[in-house]
């Protein structure tokens, strides 16, 4: 069926088409309606994608390949494996949430807002689906344009600075990756990412490529010390923008490590895994400490995102140590799967919390995000407080919620490398609870100090729908992660065999 | 003595045709009353279209290159493609100029006639196969441009710009001629094909030949507006009427690039060690100075002038990577062509926003353009991102081609440097987008209704969409450039 064969292209381009349609509408109401319907259809399209996916195979599925630019042998080539399938579904899910949240929160230039986020969604799916290096890069960079606009147009007071900083930072990160890709093209005569696997390059070249990729992906993750764009961008962006940044854009970095760094330059990765582990631990502990002292809720969640992403990078690069020490394949599996699950669960947890801050700020005349401006919110908004508690718990990593699964898997496998690594990583259990719960306490409990809080309305139906959807995600992944893990298993096994130094 | 062979006139048909039409336009315009001057405009535009069709037919008639007019004139794929690009760019430049010069009462008949002579000069440059024809075409172009800059008689800055352009341009022509004469003294020939073979016989070691090369190169770099011969660019771009700036920034770049190819690649391929070095220095300095100085500008025309210096630096990268890679020259050609499309669009929008003698060419005037005219702002956004080289606009593929050639030629460090400068460049392009989209317009600007004739709006739309469409489907244009430069 044509529909099955081209489903990835449809998923990529339908939101873009939706964006154009939205721009053509002449009232805010229709713009909201059109954008939401496109987002819903796109999410529904994920059902046949998931059902049609053969999880026992590691091969790329739903493959489409057409010659795009003959002069350089660049193909329009898309396909999915377990990891990209998971991320594509997550993208569509988050996309819908953001559009729905935007329906409520955005009053100014609605059509342009919806269009920007739909385009971003399409680009993001493109990044996860692309199997041609240049196509990947086009989507990777192309998505900066709508993100830049969304931060700058609907952000808060210091948005110009944040938008430009975001753009230049990520642009700076990507350029060396482009040169690395061109170098690989000159080695293989092809831009097909699969052709870059198993090249057996010399060590100095591998290291150079590794660092070129590292800069690109580390900026996106973001890893310490190139994380400074994130608190600014997250804080100034509109709530929807923060959600997309946290839930999806950060994942691109990890995805890059899994798709590019580890299989293409395995020897360099094995050699430099120690460095990556140290950087990840710094992110977990140091950034966790920084999060505690934040006074701005969005900044706090932003820093907590960096710390959580530290777990994902830790899970990725621990595998080399695990196999080196114990050659226990099972633990290496668990480590990598933990990293991917962490990506998904963090999307639910932090996405929901960013939405929550948006909901709170919307109800204040000053749109304040400062913790001190709120207290006793739970008394006025009990439903919201309950939901927020759930997501806060997921952020902390309470068993039964999504946040627990990934962290647990990574920490468990960390014991196979070195006790100290596991010990330091485990500190997050204390740090995450401190910053999350302390913030929760100050915002939701205590006496009402601010007059504005007394007039706050609880969630309306749209916000409740959003939160119910997210809560389902958090519980599903927390209690029954098998559907996700099944899809990942074959792919991760294949990735492990590719990423091991010969 | 050689036998005299009559030249193949049909090969030069487009130029001959344009000469007739330009002369006719002069006569027609004199007889017309002021209000019928649209006839001159239509006549000139139709001439360009007809010339375009003539060149198109040559594409089929001359499948392999021929040299005629006693070795002074060549018709090959490079010449044909350059002519096509020049004609299209000039056509758009005249479309954009119409409203602008009408509102400012710039002598209209002369404007188009001079423009037509300039186009003819560019066609001659494209087909030049000896230094004599190169010089002939270049001077025809330059003299017409000097006059066009000065056409706004009541504007002091325009006259000043014309004067600066003329004086420095004459100096550059002198340099070029001096280099040519030295080369002629040594080799006894000014024909490009002969020079290529003569220099092959070991002469290229000669110090005087190198000196001649440096002089010629200086002249050409001046015409392209690359550092260190860039001083005229900001003043002329800024001072000239915007419609003329648009014209200077577009078609002549392609024609100048074509003669650069002829001189360096066809006449002096043996000396690539020398000219690669010179071009590397010029390219790095251009990217550096162009991008850095552009940041400090508050006038958008001046900013784009510095940006054009930087873009020429990028294009030179392709040329210097050319000898050691398979795709360097065609990548440079692609870069220049797409830059011309984008630059023409950007200057067109600047020209359109300025109203009845009020020049709105400060960056501040772009504040909140999205609120005033979303479509125009979106076009500008596409053009700016294209200049910055962000996919999916065409600017990215232009840079990609250059970088690929550089990496292939083992200039990885130069590729990294080029990208570093691209980030600096991105800053000031982003700033325009920032002003247009993130800010609300001033009250005074809100009163200025933006009224644009539908035809011109269509042209701008075509131009802006081209920046996106060529980015989504760049294959055909890349193949064309490959075809012309092997």
Interface residues (C-beta under 8 A of the other chain):
Chain A: X68 X69 X70 X71 X72 X112 X134 X137 X138 X139 X141 X142 X144 X145 X148 X149 X152 X153 X159 X160 X163 X164 X167 X168 X171 X172 X175 X176 X178 X179 X182 X183 X185 X186
Chain B: X327 X370 X374 X381 X385 X390 X391 X392 X396 X397 X400 X401 X403 X404 X407 X408 X412 X415 X416 X419 X420 X422 X423 X426 X427 X430 X431 X433 X434 X437 X438 X474 X475 X478 X479 X482
